[in-house]
Amino acid sequence: MKKYSKAGLLIVTLVIPALIFTFLRFFATNHYNVPYYFPLKDENGNVVINKNDTAFYAIKALNVKKSDGSSLSPNPFVGKLTVVHYQPGICDDTCQIVFSNLERIYNLREKNPSLNLLTICDTISDVNKIKPALSDKDGWLISKVATKDLNNVFDTTLKFQTKVPGAKTNSIKSKLMLVDEEAHIRGYYNGYDPEEINRLMAEIKILNFEKGASSQN
C-alpha cells in the first residue's frame, strides 16, 4: 500500500502542475495588456476603425538631429521598441538617478536587441559631459532638438506633455515614454521612481513576448 501511496503522490506532484501550466498556456487569457494611447478621430470626432480595430496615433518623422548633424531616418521607431527621454542642459541629482535607471533598462538589450533608447537633449555636449560613455553604446541614440523646434517635437509629435487620463503627472525632466515597433505610444513613466521603472521593464518584456508569439502564428 505504501508503494501505491507514494506512486499516487508522485503522480499528483508531477501531473497536476503540468496540467495547470498547459491550461494557462493554451486556454487562459492574459489580462495584462500594455495600453495604446491617442485613438485617431475623424472630422466628426468619431474614433477611426481600421479592420475592426481602433486606429491609434503613430509617430512619424521626428525633427531632431544626430550627434553628427544628420537627421534621423524618416520612421525612426518602426521595427524597434524605443524608450524616449529628454535631457535638459543642467543635470541635477534627479537627472543622475534617471540616467542610472535608463542604464538598467538598456541592459534589457542583452535579451531584446530590438530595444533602443533615444535621449533628446538641448546640446550634444551637455550629455557628453554627463555621460561620455553613451556615445559608444550601440542602440542608445543621443540626439539634439533645436530650441525653436522644442515645443513641436515634444508637444505635437511625441505628445510628451499631453495629459493622459489615469497616468501620473511628472516633470518632463524625469518622464520616459515607450514607443512600440509600429511607432504607437504605449506608456509614460516616471524615470525617477523605481516602481515605475520596474513597470516599464515589465511592459518591455511583455511587448517583446507578444512580438515573438505573433511571429510564430
DAJONOR-V888375 format. One record per pair of residues at least 24 apart in sequence whose ideal C-beta (glycine too) atoms are under 10 Angstrom apart, sorted by the first residue. I is the first residue (numbers start at 1). GAP is how many residues later the second one is. If there is no record, write none. Layout:
I_GAP / I_GAP
This chain:
30_176 / 30_179 / 30_180 / 30_183 / 32_170 / 32_171 / 32_174 / 33_170 / 33_173 / 33_177 / 34_144 / 34_146 / 34_150 / 34_152 / 34_153 / 34_165 / 34_168 / 34_169 / 34_170 / 34_172 / 34_173 / 34_176 / 35_129 / 35_131 / 35_132 / 35_149 / 35_150 / 35_151 / 35_152 / 35_168 / 36_144 / 36_146 / 36_148 / 36_149 / 36_150 / 36_151 / 37_122 / 37_125 / 37_127 / 37_128 / 37_130 / 37_140 / 37_141 / 37_147 / 37_148 / 37_149 / 37_150 / 37_151 / 38_121 / 38_124 / 38_126 / 38_146 / 38_147 / 55_129 / 56_124 / 56_126 / 56_127 / 56_128 / 56_129 / 56_130 / 57_102 / 57_126 / 57_127 / 57_128 / 58_121 / 58_122 / 58_124 / 58_125 / 58_126 / 58_127 / 59_25 / 59_98 / 59_99 / 59_100 / 59_118 / 59_120 / 59_123 / 59_124 / 59_125 / 59_126 / 60_97 / 60_123 / 61_96 / 62_56 / 62_58 / 62_81 / 62_83 / 62_87 / 62_91 / 62_95 / 62_96 / 62_121 / 63_82 / 63_83 / 63_86 / 63_89 / 63_90 / 63_93 / 63_94 / 64_54 / 64_56 / 64_57 / 64_77 / 64_79 / 64_80 / 64_81 / 64_82 / 64_85 / 64_86 / 64_89 / 64_93 / 64_94 / 65_55 / 65_59 / 65_78 / 65_79 / 65_80 / 65_81 / 65_84 / 66_58 / 66_75 / 66_76 / 66_77 / 66_78 / 67_54 / 67_57 / 67_58 / 67_60 / 67_61 / 67_67 / 67_68 / 67_74 / 67_75 / 67_76 / 67_77 / 68_56 / 69_55 / 69_75 / 70_73 / 71_72 / 72_46 / 72_69 / 72_71 / 75_107 / 75_108 / 76_40 / 76_42 / 76_65 / 76_67 / 76_103 / 76_107 / 77_39 / 77_41 / 77_102 / 77_103 / 77_104 / 77_105 / 77_106 / 77_107 / 77_108 / 78_101 / 78_102 / 78_103 / 78_104 / 78_105 / 79_35 / 79_37 / 79_102 / 79_103 / 79_104 / 80_33 / 80_34 / 80_35 / 80_36 / 80_38 / 80_59 / 80_99 / 80_100 / 80_101 / 80_103 / 81_27 / 81_28 / 81_31 / 81_33 / 81_34 / 81_35 / 81_36 / 81_97 / 81_98 / 81_99 / 81_100 / 81_105 / 81_122 / 81_123 / 81_126 / 81_127 / 81_130 / 82_32 / 82_33 / 82_34 / 82_35 / 82_36 / 82_57 / 82_59 / 82_95 / 82_96 / 82_97 / 82_98 / 82_99 / 82_101 / 83_25 / 83_32 / 83_33 / 83_34 / 83_35 / 83_36 / 83_57 / 83_93 / 83_94 / 83_95 / 83_96 / 83_104 / 83_106 / 83_108 / 83_117 / 83_118 / 83_121 / 84_32 / 84_33 / 84_34 / 84_35 / 84_36 / 84_70 / 84_74 / 84_76 / 84_91 / 84_92 / 84_93 / 84_94 / 84_95 / 84_101 / 84_104 / 85_32 / 85_33 / 85_34 / 85_35 / 85_36 / 85_55 / 85_87 / 85_88 / 85_89 / 85_90 / 85_91 / 85_92 / 85_104 / 85_106 / 86_32 / 86_33 / 86_34 / 86_35 / 86_36 / 86_59 / 86_64 / 86_67 / 86_68 / 86_72 / 86_74 / 86_75 / 86_85 / 86_86 / 86_87 / 86_88 / 86_89 / 86_90 / 86_91 / 86_105 / 87_32 / 87_33 / 87_34 / 87_35 / 87_36 / 87_39 / 87_40 / 87_43 / 87_44 / 87_47 / 87_55 / 87_86 / 88_33 / 88_34 / 88_35 / 88_38 / 88_83 / 88_84 / 88_85 / 89_32 / 89_33 / 89_34 / 89_36 / 89_37 / 89_38 / 89_40 / 89_41 / 90_32 / 90_36 / 90_40 / 90_83 / 91_30 / 91_35 / 91_36 / 91_38 / 91_39 / 91_40 / 91_82 / 92_81 / 93_99 / 94_77 / 94_79 / 94_80 / 94_97 / 94_98 / 95_35 / 95_78 / 95_79 / 95_96 / 95_97 / 96_34 / 96_35 / 97_77 / 97_94 / 97_95 / 97_96 / 97_97 / 97_100 / 98_75 / 98_76 / 98_77 / 98_78 / 98_92 / 98_93 / 98_94 / 98_95 / 98_99 / 99_28 / 99_31 / 99_32 / 99_35 / 99_92 / 100_91 / 100_97 / 101_73 / 101_75 / 101_88 / 101_89 / 101_90 / 101_91 / 101_92 / 101_93 / 101_95 / 101_96 / 101_97 / 101_99 / 101_100 / 102_29 / 102_32 / 102_38 / 102_74 / 102_89 / 102_95 / 103_28 / 103_30 / 103_31 / 103_34 / 103_37 / 104_90 / 104_93 / 104_94 / 104_96 / 104_97 / 105_35 / 105_71 / 105_73 / 105_84 / 105_86 / 105_92 / 105_95 / 105_96 / 105_99 / 106_28 / 106_31 / 106_32 / 106_33 / 106_34 / 107_94 / 108_92 / 108_93 / 108_96 / 108_97 / 108_100 / 109_28 / 109_29 / 109_30 / 109_31 / 111_94 / 111_97 / 112_27 / 112_92 / 112_93 / 112_95 / 112_96 / 112_97 / 112_99 / 112_100 / 113_25 / 113_26 / 113_95 / 114_25 / 114_67 / 114_93 / 114_94 / 114_97 / 115_24 / 115_25 / 115_63 / 115_89 / 115_90 / 115_92 / 115_93 / 116_24 / 116_25 / 116_63 / 117_24 / 117_25 / 117_59 / 118_24 / 118_25 / 118_40 / 118_59 / 118_61 / 119_24 / 119_25 / 120_24 / 120_25 / 120_30 / 120_33 / 120_34 / 120_38 / 120_40 / 121_24 / 122_24 / 122_25 / 122_28 / 123_24 / 158_27 / 159_26 / 159_29 / 160_25 / 160_28 / 162_26 / 164_24 / 168_25 / 168_28 / 170_26 / 176_24 / 178_25 / 178_26 / 178_29 / 180_24 / 180_27 / 180_30 / 180_31 / 181_26 / 181_27 / 181_30
